[in-house]
Amino acid sequence: MSVGRYEAVFNVLEMIMSKENNGGPAFPEPVMDFSQHRGMTLRDYFAAKALQAIADPCHSPELFANRAYEIADAMLRAREAS
């Protein structure tokens, strides 16, 4: 996969990452101000794992990025239901 394709995936991921229900931090670290966290959200972590499973360099990166977040959102809903 070329650098341009990676950049396209990351651009789409950045656009989608601003959703409100993000599951909180994937790897929380103690911070003095507990209203903030550093690093990726659980939603981003789930999407990254899903992207590894479904990505195919022969298809549009945007297609897979969107699908990865759909899977991540489904995982968060299932997590809330259990």
mmCIF file of the N, C-alpha and C atoms, coordinates in Angstrom:
data_MODEL
# 
_entry.id   MODEL 
# 
loop_
_atom_site.group_PDB 
_atom_site.id 
_atom_site.type_symbol 
_atom_site.label_atom_id 
_atom_site.label_alt_id 
_atom_site.label_comp_id 
_atom_site.label_asym_id 
_atom_site.label_entity_id 
_atom_site.label_seq_id 
_atom_site.pdbx_PDB_ins_code 
_atom_site.Cartn_x 
_atom_site.Cartn_y 
_atom_site.Cartn_z 
_atom_site.occupancy 
_atom_site.B_iso_or_equiv 
_atom_site.pdbx_formal_charge 
_atom_site.auth_seq_id 
_atom_site.auth_comp_id 
_atom_site.auth_asym_id 
_atom_site.auth_atom_id 
_atom_site.pdbx_PDB_model_num 
ATOM 1   N N  . MET A 1 1  ? 0.855   -1.177 0.000  1.00 0.00 ? 1  MET A N  1 
ATOM 2   C CA . MET A 1 1  ? 0.000   0.000  0.000  1.00 0.00 ? 1  MET A CA 1 
ATOM 3   C C  . MET A 1 1  ? 0.897   1.235  0.000  1.00 0.00 ? 1  MET A C  1 
ATOM 4   N N  . SER A 1 2  ? 0.611   2.178  -0.839 1.00 0.00 ? 2  SER A N  1 
ATOM 5   C CA . SER A 1 2  ? 1.448   3.367  -0.938 1.00 0.00 ? 2  SER A CA 1 
ATOM 6   C C  . SER A 1 2  ? 1.173   4.324  0.220  1.00 0.00 ? 2  SER A C  1 
ATOM 7   N N  . VAL A 1 3  ? 2.095   5.257  0.414  1.00 0.00 ? 3  VAL A N  1 
ATOM 8   C CA . VAL A 1 3  ? 1.942   6.242  1.483  1.00 0.00 ? 3  VAL A CA 1 
ATOM 9   C C  . VAL A 1 3  ? 0.662   7.036  1.286  1.00 0.00 ? 3  VAL A C  1 
ATOM 10  N N  . GLY A 1 4  ? 0.317   7.367  0.060  1.00 0.00 ? 4  GLY A N  1 
ATOM 11  C CA . GLY A 1 4  ? -0.909  8.115  -0.222 1.00 0.00 ? 4  GLY A CA 1 
ATOM 12  C C  . GLY A 1 4  ? -2.155  7.387  0.254  1.00 0.00 ? 4  GLY A C  1 
ATOM 13  N N  . ARG A 1 5  ? -2.181  6.074  0.112  1.00 0.00 ? 5  ARG A N  1 
ATOM 14  C CA . ARG A 1 5  ? -3.339  5.293  0.562  1.00 0.00 ? 5  ARG A CA 1 
ATOM 15  C C  . ARG A 1 5  ? -3.423  5.306  2.085  1.00 0.00 ? 5  ARG A C  1 
ATOM 16  N N  . TYR A 1 6  ? -2.277  5.220  2.767  1.00 0.00 ? 6  TYR A N  1 
ATOM 17  C CA . TYR A 1 6  ? -2.271  5.304  4.232  1.00 0.00 ? 6  TYR A CA 1 
ATOM 18  C C  . TYR A 1 6  ? -2.779  6.665  4.682  1.00 0.00 ? 6  TYR A C  1 
ATOM 19  N N  . GLU A 1 7  ? -2.320  7.718  4.026  1.00 0.00 ? 7  GLU A N  1 
ATOM 20  C CA . GLU A 1 7  ? -2.763  9.059  4.383  1.00 0.00 ? 7  GLU A CA 1 
ATOM 21  C C  . GLU A 1 7  ? -4.263  9.199  4.199  1.00 0.00 ? 7  GLU A C  1 
ATOM 22  N N  . ALA A 1 8  ? -4.812  8.615  3.143  1.00 0.00 ? 8  ALA A N  1 
ATOM 23  C CA . ALA A 1 8  ? -6.246  8.679  2.909  1.00 0.00 ? 8  ALA A CA 1 
ATOM 24  C C  . ALA A 1 8  ? -7.009  7.970  4.033  1.00 0.00 ? 8  ALA A C  1 
ATOM 25  N N  . VAL A 1 9  ? -6.517  6.814  4.452  1.00 0.00 ? 9  VAL A N  1 
ATOM 26  C CA . VAL A 1 9  ? -7.159  6.085  5.554  1.00 0.00 ? 9  VAL A CA 1 
ATOM 27  C C  . VAL A 1 9  ? -7.114  6.927  6.815  1.00 0.00 ? 9  VAL A C  1 
ATOM 28  N N  . PHE A 1 10 ? -5.958  7.496  7.149  1.00 0.00 ? 10 PHE A N  1 
ATOM 29  C CA . PHE A 1 10 ? -5.836  8.285  8.365  1.00 0.00 ? 10 PHE A CA 1 
ATOM 30  C C  . PHE A 1 10 ? -6.717  9.528  8.317  1.00 0.00 ? 10 PHE A C  1 
ATOM 31  N N  . ASN A 1 11 ? -6.845  10.154 7.145  1.00 0.00 ? 11 ASN A N  1 
ATOM 32  C CA . ASN A 1 11 ? -7.714  11.326 7.028  1.00 0.00 ? 11 ASN A CA 1 
ATOM 33  C C  . ASN A 1 11 ? -9.161  10.956 7.311  1.00 0.00 ? 11 ASN A C  1 
ATOM 34  N N  . VAL A 1 12 ? -9.606  9.835  6.774  1.00 0.00 ? 12 VAL A N  1 
ATOM 35  C CA . VAL A 1 12 ? -10.977 9.393  7.033  1.00 0.00 ? 12 VAL A CA 1 
ATOM 36  C C  . VAL A 1 12 ? -11.143 9.042  8.504  1.00 0.00 ? 12 VAL A C  1 
ATOM 37  N N  . LEU A 1 13 ? -10.175 8.358  9.075  1.00 0.00 ? 13 LEU A N  1 
ATOM 38  C CA . LEU A 1 13 ? -10.251 7.992  10.490 1.00 0.00 ? 13 LEU A CA 1 
ATOM 39  C C  . LEU A 1 13 ? -10.323 9.234  11.367 1.00 0.00 ? 13 LEU A C  1 
ATOM 40  N N  . GLU A 1 14 ? -9.554  10.266 11.062 1.00 0.00 ? 14 GLU A N  1 
ATOM 41  C CA . GLU A 1 14 ? -9.583  11.497 11.840 1.00 0.00 ? 14 GLU A CA 1 
ATOM 42  C C  . GLU A 1 14 ? -10.947 12.156 11.763 1.00 0.00 ? 14 GLU A C  1 
ATOM 43  N N  . MET A 1 15 ? -11.579 12.131 10.599 1.00 0.00 ? 15 MET A N  1 
ATOM 44  C CA . MET A 1 15 ? -12.907 12.720 10.456 1.00 0.00 ? 15 MET A CA 1 
ATOM 45  C C  . MET A 1 15 ? -13.930 11.983 11.319 1.00 0.00 ? 15 MET A C  1 
ATOM 46  N N  . ILE A 1 16 ? -13.814 10.676 11.377 1.00 0.00 ? 16 ILE A N  1 
ATOM 47  C CA . ILE A 1 16 ? -14.803 9.861  12.071 1.00 0.00 ? 16 ILE A CA 1 
ATOM 48  C C  . ILE A 1 16 ? -14.547 9.841  13.576 1.00 0.00 ? 16 ILE A C  1 
ATOM 49  N N  . MET A 1 17 ? -13.312 10.062 14.016 1.00 0.00 ? 17 MET A N  1 
ATOM 50  C CA . MET A 1 17 ? -12.938 9.901  15.415 1.00 0.00 ? 17 MET A CA 1 
ATOM 51  C C  . MET A 1 17 ? -13.640 10.875 16.354 1.00 0.00 ? 17 MET A C  1 
ATOM 52  N N  . SER A 1 18 ? -14.290 11.890 15.847 1.00 0.00 ? 18 SER A N  1 
ATOM 53  C CA . SER A 1 18 ? -14.872 12.900 16.706 1.00 0.00 ? 18 SER A CA 1 
ATOM 54  C C  . SER A 1 18 ? -16.247 12.497 17.259 1.00 0.00 ? 18 SER A C  1 
ATOM 55  N N  . LYS A 1 19 ? -16.711 11.271 17.022 1.00 0.00 ? 19 LYS A N  1 
ATOM 56  C CA . LYS A 1 19 ? -18.009 10.834 17.550 1.00 0.00 ? 19 LYS A CA 1 
ATOM 57  C C  . LYS A 1 19 ? -18.028 10.902 19.066 1.00 0.00 ? 19 LYS A C  1 
ATOM 58  N N  . GLU A 1 20 ? -19.213 11.180 19.625 1.00 0.00 ? 20 GLU A N  1 
ATOM 59  C CA . GLU A 1 20 ? -19.339 11.369 21.066 1.00 0.00 ? 20 GLU A CA 1 
ATOM 60  C C  . GLU A 1 20 ? -19.134 10.071 21.850 1.00 0.00 ? 20 GLU A C  1 
ATOM 61  N N  . ASN A 1 21 ? -19.789 8.974  21.476 1.00 0.00 ? 21 ASN A N  1 
ATOM 62  C CA . ASN A 1 21 ? -19.653 7.719  22.212 1.00 0.00 ? 21 ASN A CA 1 
ATOM 63  C C  . ASN A 1 21 ? -18.413 6.996  21.718 1.00 0.00 ? 21 ASN A C  1 
ATOM 64  N N  . ASN A 1 22 ? -17.292 7.303  22.342 1.00 0.00 ? 22 ASN A N  1 
ATOM 65  C CA . ASN A 1 22 ? -16.033 6.713  21.884 1.00 0.00 ? 22 ASN A CA 1 
ATOM 66  C C  . ASN A 1 22 ? -15.528 5.624  22.821 1.00 0.00 ? 22 ASN A C  1 
ATOM 67  N N  . GLY A 1 23 ? -16.255 5.315  23.874 1.00 0.00 ? 23 GLY A N  1 
ATOM 68  C CA . GLY A 1 23 ? -15.852 4.251  24.779 1.00 0.00 ? 23 GLY A CA 1 
ATOM 69  C C  . GLY A 1 23 ? -14.810 4.652  25.809 1.00 0.00 ? 23 GLY A C  1 
ATOM 70  N N  . GLY A 1 24 ? -14.369 5.898  25.783 1.00 0.00 ? 24 GLY A N  1 
ATOM 71  C CA . GLY A 1 24 ? -13.338 6.338  26.719 1.00 0.00 ? 24 GLY A CA 1 
ATOM 72  C C  . GLY A 1 24 ? -11.965 5.891  26.262 1.00 0.00 ? 24 GLY A C  1 
ATOM 73  N N  . PRO A 1 25 ? -10.962 6.093  27.102 1.00 0.00 ? 25 PRO A N  1 
ATOM 74  C CA . PRO A 1 25 ? -9.600  5.755  26.691 1.00 0.00 ? 25 PRO A CA 1 
ATOM 75  C C  . PRO A 1 25 ? -9.384  4.246  26.590 1.00 0.00 ? 25 PRO A C  1 
ATOM 76  N N  . ALA A 1 26 ? -8.663  3.819  25.568 1.00 0.00 ? 26 ALA A N  1 
ATOM 77  C CA . ALA A 1 26 ? -8.344  2.402  25.395 1.00 0.00 ? 26 ALA A CA 1 
ATOM 78  C C  . ALA A 1 26 ? -7.290  1.969  26.407 1.00 0.00 ? 26 ALA A C  1 
ATOM 79  N N  . PHE A 1 27 ? -6.337  2.827  26.667 1.00 0.00 ? 27 PHE A N  1 
ATOM 80  C CA . PHE A 1 27 ? -5.254  2.543  27.610 1.00 0.00 ? 27 PHE A CA 1 
ATOM 81  C C  . PHE A 1 27 ? -5.118  3.744  28.539 1.00 0.00 ? 27 PHE A C  1 
ATOM 82  N N  . PRO A 1 28 ? -6.019  3.859  29.516 1.00 0.00 ? 28 PRO A N  1 
ATOM 83  C CA . PRO A 1 28 ? -6.025  5.071  30.350 1.00 0.00 ? 28 PRO A CA 1 
ATOM 84  C C  . PRO A 1 28 ? -4.749  5.218  31.164 1.00 0.00 ? 28 PRO A C  1 
ATOM 85  N N  . GLU A 1 29 ? -4.351  6.461  31.301 1.00 0.00 ? 29 GLU A N  1 
ATOM 86  C CA . GLU A 1 29 ? -3.199  6.805  32.129 1.00 0.00 ? 29 GLU A CA 1 
ATOM 87  C C  . GLU A 1 29 ? -3.664  7.802  33.171 1.00 0.00 ? 29 GLU A C  1 
ATOM 88  N N  . PRO A 1 30 ? -3.145  7.706  34.377 1.00 0.00 ? 30 PRO A N  1 
ATOM 89  C CA . PRO A 1 30 ? -3.519  8.705  35.373 1.00 0.00 ? 30 PRO A CA 1 
ATOM 90  C C  . PRO A 1 30 ? -3.045  10.092 34.947 1.00 0.00 ? 30 PRO A C  1 
ATOM 91  N N  . VAL A 1 31 ? -3.941  11.038 34.996 1.00 0.00 ? 31 VAL A N  1 
ATOM 92  C CA . VAL A 1 31 ? -3.637  12.423 34.650 1.00 0.00 ? 31 VAL A CA 1 
ATOM 93  C C  . VAL A 1 31 ? -4.196  13.275 35.780 1.00 0.00 ? 31 VAL A C  1 
ATOM 94  N N  . MET A 1 32 ? -3.543  14.350 36.096 1.00 0.00 ? 32 MET A N  1 
ATOM 95  C CA . MET A 1 32 ? -4.002  15.198 37.201 1.00 0.00 ? 32 MET A CA 1 
ATOM 96  C C  . MET A 1 32 ? -5.425  15.700 36.961 1.00 0.00 ? 32 MET A C  1 
ATOM 97  N N  . ASP A 1 33 ? -5.739  16.066 35.740 1.00 0.00 ? 33 ASP A N  1 
ATOM 98  C CA . ASP A 1 33 ? -7.092  16.505 35.399 1.00 0.00 ? 33 ASP A CA 1 
ATOM 99  C C  . ASP A 1 33 ? -7.831  15.285 34.866 1.00 0.00 ? 33 ASP A C  1 
ATOM 100 N N  . PHE A 1 34 ? -8.705  14.696 35.683 1.00 0.00 ? 34 PHE A N  1 
ATOM 101 C CA . PHE A 1 34 ? -9.357  13.445 35.316 1.00 0.00 ? 34 PHE A CA 1 
ATOM 102 C C  . PHE A 1 34 ? -10.406 13.600 34.221 1.00 0.00 ? 34 PHE A C  1 
ATOM 103 N N  . SER A 1 35 ? -10.689 14.808 33.779 1.00 0.00 ? 35 SER A N  1 
ATOM 104 C CA . SER A 1 35 ? -11.656 14.994 32.702 1.00 0.00 ? 35 SER A CA 1 
ATOM 105 C C  . SER A 1 35 ? -11.011 14.803 31.333 1.00 0.00 ? 35 SER A C  1 
ATOM 106 N N  . GLN A 1 36 ? -9.696  14.644 31.310 1.00 0.00 ? 36 GLN A N  1 
ATOM 107 C CA . GLN A 1 36 ? -8.991  14.478 30.044 1.00 0.00 ? 36 GLN A CA 1 
ATOM 108 C C  . GLN A 1 36 ? -8.204  13.175 30.060 1.00 0.00 ? 36 GLN A C  1 
ATOM 109 N N  . HIS A 1 37 ? -7.946  12.665 28.891 1.00 0.00 ? 37 HIS A N  1 
ATOM 110 C CA . HIS A 1 37 ? -7.074  11.497 28.764 1.00 0.00 ? 37 HIS A CA 1 
ATOM 111 C C  . HIS A 1 37 ? -6.216  11.659 27.525 1.00 0.00 ? 37 HIS A C  1 
ATOM 112 N N  . ARG A 1 38 ? -5.122  10.939 27.518 1.00 0.00 ? 38 ARG A N  1 
ATOM 113 C CA . ARG A 1 38 ? -4.225  10.982 26.371 1.00 0.00 ? 38 ARG A CA 1 
ATOM 114 C C  . ARG A 1 38 ? -4.341  9.662  25.629 1.00 0.00 ? 38 ARG A C  1 
ATOM 115 N N  . GLY A 1 39 ? -3.995  9.690  24.374 1.00 0.00 ? 39 GLY A N  1 
ATOM 116 C CA . GLY A 1 39 ? -3.982  8.463  23.599 1.00 0.00 ? 39 GLY A CA 1 
ATOM 117 C C  . GLY A 1 39 ? -5.299  8.197  22.885 1.00 0.00 ? 39 GLY A C  1 
ATOM 118 N N  . MET A 1 40 ? -5.403  7.003  22.349 1.00 0.00 ? 40 MET A N  1 
ATOM 119 C CA . MET A 1 40 ? -6.579  6.646  21.554 1.00 0.00 ? 40 MET A CA 1 
ATOM 120 C C  . MET A 1 40 ? -7.749  6.249  22.439 1.00 0.00 ? 40 MET A C  1 
ATOM 121 N N  . THR A 1 41 ? -8.942  6.391  21.879 1.00 0.00 ? 41 THR A N  1 
ATOM 122 C CA . THR A 1 41 ? -10.143 5.965  22.582 1.00 0.00 ? 41 THR A CA 1 
ATOM 123 C C  . THR A 1 41 ? -10.356 4.474  22.346 1.00 0.00 ? 41 THR A C  1 
ATOM 124 N N  . LEU A 1 42 ? -11.215 3.890  23.146 1.00 0.00 ? 42 LEU A N  1 
ATOM 125 C CA . LEU A 1 42 ? -11.551 2.484  22.958 1.00 0.00 ? 42 LEU A CA 1 
ATOM 126 C C  . LEU A 1 42 ? -12.173 2.272  21.577 1.00 0.00 ? 42 LEU A C  1 
ATOM 127 N N  . ARG A 1 43 ? -12.968 3.228  21.121 1.00 0.00 ? 43 ARG A N  1 
ATOM 128 C CA . ARG A 1 43 ? -13.576 3.144  19.790 1.00 0.00 ? 43 ARG A CA 1 
ATOM 129 C C  . ARG A 1 43 ? -12.501 3.102  18.707 1.00 0.00 ? 43 ARG A C  1 
ATOM 130 N N  . ASP A 1 44 ? -11.497 3.956  18.839 1.00 0.00 ? 44 ASP A N  1 
ATOM 131 C CA . ASP A 1 44 ? -10.400 3.964  17.869 1.00 0.00 ? 44 ASP A CA 1 
ATOM 132 C C  . ASP A 1 44 ? -9.634  2.647  17.895 1.00 0.00 ? 44 ASP A C  1 
ATOM 133 N N  . TYR A 1 45 ? -9.426  2.102  19.090 1.00 0.00 ? 45 TYR A N  1 
ATOM 134 C CA . TYR A 1 45 ? -8.712  0.832  19.225 1.00 0.00 ? 45 TYR A CA 1 
ATOM 135 C C  . TYR A 1 45 ? -9.502  -0.291 18.556 1.00 0.00 ? 45 TYR A C  1 
ATOM 136 N N  . PHE A 1 46 ? -10.819 -0.339 18.822 1.00 0.00 ? 46 PHE A N  1 
ATOM 137 C CA . PHE A 1 46 ? -11.661 -1.358 18.185 1.00 0.00 ? 46 PHE A CA 1 
ATOM 138 C C  . PHE A 1 46 ? -11.624 -1.207 16.669 1.00 0.00 ? 46 PHE A C  1 
ATOM 139 N N  . ALA A 1 47 ? -11.696 0.035  16.179 1.00 0.00 ? 47 ALA A N  1 
ATOM 140 C CA . ALA A 1 47 ? -11.675 0.273  14.735 1.00 0.00 ? 47 ALA A CA 1 
ATOM 141 C C  . ALA A 1 47 ? -10.345 -0.167 14.128 1.00 0.00 ? 47 ALA A C  1 
ATOM 142 N N  . ALA A 1 48 ? -9.255  0.097  14.822 1.00 0.00 ? 48 ALA A N  1 
ATOM 143 C CA . ALA A 1 48 ? -7.943  -0.319 14.315 1.00 0.00 ? 48 ALA A CA 1 
ATOM 144 C C  . ALA A 1 48 ? -7.862  -1.837 14.218 1.00 0.00 ? 48 ALA A C  1 
ATOM 145 N N  . LYS A 1 49 ? -8.381  -2.530 15.228 1.00 0.00 ? 49 LYS A N  1 
ATOM 146 C CA . LYS A 1 49 ? -8.373  -3.999 15.194 1.00 0.00 ? 49 LYS A CA 1 
ATOM 147 C C  . LYS A 1 49 ? -9.265  -4.513 14.068 1.00 0.00 ? 49 LYS A C  1 
ATOM 148 N N  . ALA A 1 50 ? -10.437 -3.913 13.896 1.00 0.00 ? 50 ALA A N  1 
ATOM 149 C CA . ALA A 1 50 ? -11.341 -4.329 12.824 1.00 0.00 ? 50 ALA A CA 1 
ATOM 150 C C  . ALA A 1 50 ? -10.702 -4.069 11.466 1.00 0.00 ? 50 ALA A C  1 
ATOM 151 N N  . LEU A 1 51 ? -10.027 -2.933 11.332 1.00 0.00 ? 51 LEU A N  1 
ATOM 152 C CA . LEU A 1 51 ? -9.385  -2.585 10.064 1.00 0.00 ? 51 LEU A CA 1 
ATOM 153 C C  . LEU A 1 51 ? -8.324  -3.612 9.689  1.00 0.00 ? 51 LEU A C  1 
ATOM 154 N N  . GLN A 1 52 ? -7.609  -4.122 10.663 1.00 0.00 ? 52 GLN A N  1 
ATOM 155 C CA . GLN A 1 52 ? -6.603  -5.157 10.385 1.00 0.00 ? 52 GLN A CA 1 
ATOM 156 C C  . GLN A 1 52 ? -7.247  -6.409 9.795  1.00 0.00 ? 52 GLN A C  1 
ATOM 157 N N  . ALA A 1 53 ? -8.455  -6.710 10.251 1.00 0.00 ? 53 ALA A N  1 
ATOM 158 C CA . ALA A 1 53 ? -9.125  -7.932 9.806  1.00 0.00 ? 53 ALA A CA 1 
ATOM 159 C C  . ALA A 1 53 ? -9.759  -7.792 8.431  1.00 0.00 ? 53 ALA A C  1 
ATOM 160 N N  . ILE A 1 54 ? -10.203 -6.572 8.070  1.00 0.00 ? 54 ILE A N  1 
ATOM 161 C CA . ILE A 1 54 ? -10.986 -6.426 6.832  1.00 0.00 ? 54 ILE A CA 1 
ATOM 162 C C  . ILE A 1 54 ? -10.257 -5.709 5.711  1.00 0.00 ? 54 ILE A C  1 
ATOM 163 N N  . ALA A 1 55 ? -9.137  -5.062 5.988  1.00 0.00 ? 55 ALA A N  1 
ATOM 164 C CA . ALA A 1 55 ? -8.462  -4.241 4.979  1.00 0.00 ? 55 ALA A CA 1 
ATOM 165 C C  . ALA A 1 55 ? -7.968  -5.080 3.812  1.00 0.00 ? 55 ALA A C  1 
ATOM 166 N N  . ASP A 1 56 ? -8.096  -4.514 2.636  1.00 0.00 ? 56 ASP A N  1 
ATOM 167 C CA . ASP A 1 56 ? -7.649  -5.141 1.398  1.00 0.00 ? 56 ASP A CA 1 
ATOM 168 C C  . ASP A 1 56 ? -7.054  -4.032 0.534  1.00 0.00 ? 56 ASP A C  1 
ATOM 169 N N  . PRO A 1 57 ? -5.772  -4.091 0.208  1.00 0.00 ? 57 PRO A N  1 
ATOM 170 C CA . PRO A 1 57 ? -5.142  -3.005 -0.535 1.00 0.00 ? 57 PRO A CA 1 
ATOM 171 C C  . PRO A 1 57 ? -5.713  -2.798 -1.941 1.00 0.00 ? 57 PRO A C  1 
ATOM 172 N N  . CYS A 1 58 ? -6.527  -3.719 -2.410 1.00 0.00 ? 58 CYS A N  1 
ATOM 173 C CA . CYS A 1 58 ? -7.096  -3.585 -3.751 1.00 0.00 ? 58 CYS A CA 1 
ATOM 174 C C  . CYS A 1 58 ? -8.372  -2.739 -3.765 1.00 0.00 ? 58 CYS A C  1 
ATOM 175 N N  . HIS A 1 59 ? -8.842  -2.306 -2.598 1.00 0.00 ? 59 HIS A N  1 
ATOM 176 C CA . HIS A 1 59 ? -10.083 -1.555 -2.529 1.00 0.00 ? 59 HIS A CA 1 
ATOM 177 C C  . HIS A 1 59 ? -9.859  -0.184 -1.884 1.00 0.00 ? 59 HIS A C  1 
ATOM 178 N N  . SER A 1 60 ? -10.885 0.624  -1.893 1.00 0.00 ? 60 SER A N  1 
ATOM 179 C CA . SER A 1 60 ? -10.833 1.995  -1.387 1.00 0.00 ? 60 SER A CA 1 
ATOM 180 C C  . SER A 1 60 ? -10.547 2.034  0.113  1.00 0.00 ? 60 SER A C  1 
ATOM 181 N N  . PRO A 1 61 ? -9.553  2.804  0.546  1.00 0.00 ? 61 PRO A N  1 
ATOM 182 C CA . PRO A 1 61 ? -9.281  2.930  1.981  1.00 0.00 ? 61 PRO A CA 1 
ATOM 183 C C  . PRO A 1 61 ? -10.458 3.523  2.741  1.00 0.00 ? 61 PRO A C  1 
ATOM 184 N N  . GLU A 1 62 ? -11.191 4.452  2.100  1.00 0.00 ? 62 GLU A N  1 
ATOM 185 C CA . GLU A 1 62 ? -12.339 5.072  2.753  1.00 0.00 ? 62 GLU A CA 1 
ATOM 186 C C  . GLU A 1 62 ? -13.408 4.036  3.075  1.00 0.00 ? 62 GLU A C  1 
ATOM 187 N N  . LEU A 1 63 ? -13.610 3.084  2.174  1.00 0.00 ? 63 LEU A N  1 
ATOM 188 C CA . LEU A 1 63 ? -14.590 2.026  2.389  1.00 0.00 ? 63 LEU A CA 1 
ATOM 189 C C  . LEU A 1 63 ? -14.250 1.235  3.647  1.00 0.00 ? 63 LEU A C  1 
ATOM 190 N N  . PHE A 1 64 ? -13.010 0.856  3.783  1.00 0.00 ? 64 PHE A N  1 
ATOM 191 C CA . PHE A 1 64 ? -12.601 0.046  4.928  1.00 0.00 ? 64 PHE A CA 1 
ATOM 192 C C  . PHE A 1 64 ? -12.557 0.855  6.214  1.00 0.00 ? 64 PHE A C  1 
ATOM 193 N N  . ALA A 1 65 ? -12.165 2.118  6.134  1.00 0.00 ? 65 ALA A N  1 
ATOM 194 C CA . ALA A 1 65 ? -12.144 2.957  7.332  1.00 0.00 ? 65 ALA A CA 1 
ATOM 195 C C  . ALA A 1 65 ? -13.557 3.128  7.879  1.00 0.00 ? 65 ALA A C  1 
ATOM 196 N N  . ASN A 1 66 ? -14.505 3.419  6.996  1.00 0.00 ? 66 ASN A N  1 
ATOM 197 C CA . ASN A 1 66 ? -15.902 3.565  7.434  1.00 0.00 ? 66 ASN A CA 1 
ATOM 198 C C  . ASN A 1 66 ? -16.434 2.262  8.004  1.00 0.00 ? 66 ASN A C  1 
ATOM 199 N N  . ARG A 1 67 ? -16.145 1.166  7.355  1.00 0.00 ? 67 ARG A N  1 
ATOM 200 C CA . ARG A 1 67 ? -16.623 -0.145 7.837  1.00 0.00 ? 67 ARG A CA 1 
ATOM 201 C C  . ARG A 1 67 ? -15.990 -0.495 9.180  1.00 0.00 ? 67 ARG A C  1 
ATOM 202 N N  . ALA A 1 68 ? -14.720 -0.165 9.363  1.00 0.00 ? 68 ALA A N  1 
ATOM 203 C CA . ALA A 1 68 ? -14.041 -0.449 10.626 1.00 0.00 ? 68 ALA A CA 1 
ATOM 204 C C  . ALA A 1 68 ? -14.723 0.278  11.782 1.00 0.00 ? 68 ALA A C  1 
ATOM 205 N N  . TYR A 1 69 ? -15.134 1.532  11.556 1.00 0.00 ? 69 TYR A N  1 
ATOM 206 C CA . TYR A 1 69 ? -15.822 2.268  12.627 1.00 0.00 ? 69 TYR A CA 1 
ATOM 207 C C  . TYR A 1 69 ? -17.248 1.765  12.831 1.00 0.00 ? 69 TYR A C  1 
ATOM 208 N N  . GLU A 1 70 ? -17.892 1.276  11.795 1.00 0.00 ? 70 GLU A N  1 
ATOM 209 C CA . GLU A 1 70 ? -19.206 0.647  11.980 1.00 0.00 ? 70 GLU A CA 1 
ATOM 210 C C  . GLU A 1 70 ? -19.069 -0.577 12.885 1.00 0.00 ? 70 GLU A C  1 
ATOM 211 N N  . ILE A 1 71 ? -18.026 -1.367 12.668 1.00 0.00 ? 71 ILE A N  1 
ATOM 212 C CA . ILE A 1 71 ? -17.776 -2.543 13.500 1.00 0.00 ? 71 ILE A CA 1 
ATOM 213 C C  . ILE A 1 71 ? -17.438 -2.108 14.925 1.00 0.00 ? 71 ILE A C  1 
ATOM 214 N N  . ALA A 1 72 ? -16.601 -1.075 15.062 1.00 0.00 ? 72 ALA A N  1 
ATOM 215 C CA . ALA A 1 72 ? -16.234 -0.575 16.395 1.00 0.00 ? 72 ALA A CA 1 
ATOM 216 C C  . ALA A 1 72 ? -17.467 -0.096 17.148 1.00 0.00 ? 72 ALA A C  1 
ATOM 217 N N  . ASP A 1 73 ? -18.366 0.618  16.472 1.00 0.00 ? 73 ASP A N  1 
ATOM 218 C CA . ASP A 1 73 ? -19.594 1.081  17.119 1.00 0.00 ? 73 ASP A CA 1 
ATOM 219 C C  . ASP A 1 73 ? -20.462 -0.095 17.559 1.00 0.00 ? 73 ASP A C  1 
ATOM 220 N N  . ALA A 1 74 ? -20.532 -1.132 16.738 1.00 0.00 ? 74 ALA A N  1 
ATOM 221 C CA . ALA A 1 74 ? -21.287 -2.334 17.106 1.00 0.00 ? 74 ALA A CA 1 
ATOM 222 C C  . ALA A 1 74 ? -20.658 -3.005 18.318 1.00 0.00 ? 74 ALA A C  1 
ATOM 223 N N  . MET A 1 75 ? -19.334 -3.010 18.383 1.00 0.00 ? 75 MET A N  1 
ATOM 224 C CA . MET A 1 75 ? -18.646 -3.606 19.536 1.00 0.00 ? 75 MET A CA 1 
ATOM 225 C C  . MET A 1 75 ? -18.936 -2.807 20.799 1.00 0.00 ? 75 MET A C  1 
ATOM 226 N N  . LEU A 1 76 ? -18.969 -1.485 20.701 1.00 0.00 ? 76 LEU A N  1 
ATOM 227 C CA . LEU A 1 76 ? -19.284 -0.649 21.864 1.00 0.00 ? 76 LEU A CA 1 
ATOM 228 C C  . LEU A 1 76 ? -20.728 -0.890 22.326 1.00 0.00 ? 76 LEU A C  1 
ATOM 229 N N  . ARG A 1 77 ? -21.664 -1.007 21.364 1.00 0.00 ? 77 ARG A N  1 
ATOM 230 C CA . ARG A 1 77 ? -23.069 -1.284 21.731 1.00 0.00 ? 77 ARG A CA 1 
ATOM 231 C C  . ARG A 1 77 ? -23.182 -2.636 22.433 1.00 0.00 ? 77 ARG A C  1 
ATOM 232 N N  . ALA A 1 78 ? -22.479 -3.635 21.918 1.00 0.00 ? 78 ALA A N  1 
ATOM 233 C CA . ALA A 1 78 ? -22.518 -4.961 22.539 1.00 0.00 ? 78 ALA A CA 1 
ATOM 234 C C  . ALA A 1 78 ? -21.902 -4.919 23.935 1.00 0.00 ? 78 ALA A C  1 
ATOM 235 N N  . ARG A 1 79 ? -20.869 -4.130 24.076 1.00 0.00 ? 79 ARG A N  1 
ATOM 236 C CA . ARG A 1 79 ? -20.210 -3.981 25.390 1.00 0.00 ? 79 ARG A CA 1 
ATOM 237 C C  . ARG A 1 79 ? -21.151 -3.335 26.397 1.00 0.00 ? 79 ARG A C  1 
ATOM 238 N N  . GLU A 1 80 ? -21.905 -2.312 25.960 1.00 0.00 ? 80 GLU A N  1 
ATOM 239 C CA . GLU A 1 80 ? -22.864 -1.643 26.841 1.00 0.00 ? 80 GLU A CA 1 
ATOM 240 C C  . GLU A 1 80 ? -24.012 -2.578 27.219 1.00 0.00 ? 80 GLU A C  1 
ATOM 241 N N  . ALA A 1 81 ? -24.411 -3.458 26.314 1.00 0.00 ? 81 ALA A N  1 
ATOM 242 C CA . ALA A 1 81 ? -25.555 -4.345 26.553 1.00 0.00 ? 81 ALA A CA 1 
ATOM 243 C C  . ALA A 1 81 ? -25.216 -5.478 27.505 1.00 0.00 ? 81 ALA A C  1 
ATOM 244 N N  . SER A 1 82 ? -23.943 -5.815 27.620 1.00 0.00 ? 82 SER A N  1 
ATOM 245 C CA . SER A 1 82 ? -23.587 -6.954 28.476 1.00 0.00 ? 82 SER A CA 1 
ATOM 246 C C  . SER A 1 82 ? -23.391 -6.570 29.919 1.00 0.00 ? 82 SER A C  1 
# 
